[in-house]
Amino acid sequence: MNTENLTPELAYLAMYEFLVELYQRTKSDELGSLLGSMSYLADGETADPAVWKDWMRCVAKVMAGQGGAELKLR
């Protein structure tokens, strides 16, 4: 699989699909609510506009080398 050209939009859709699959297994209310906020509306915006802004902030953080997936319990 070539992920060289994975845009923030495609990464968002991949993450959304991952969460949908997790929701289908768990039926978690919290995941259902998050997915509702993340869903695209007819105008192409997310149901909660802050979700996309938060996503792009995280993309920028990772692109700047400031993000990681190490478990950090605080």
C-alpha positions, 0 to 999 in steps of 0.5 A: 500500500502506497501512503506517500500521498496521504493527504490530511483529508484522506488520513481523516477518512481513514481515521473515521473508518477506523473509528466506525469499525471500532464503534461497530464492535463496541457500540460505545456511546462515546464513539458514536457521539464523536463520529456524529461530530466528525461526520461530513454534512452536505456542504462538505463541512464536519457536523462540528466545525471545531473537529476539522480545526482540531484535526488540522492542528494535530496534523500540523503538530505531527508534521512538525515532529511533535506528535507520537503514539507512545503511551503517556499516562499522566 
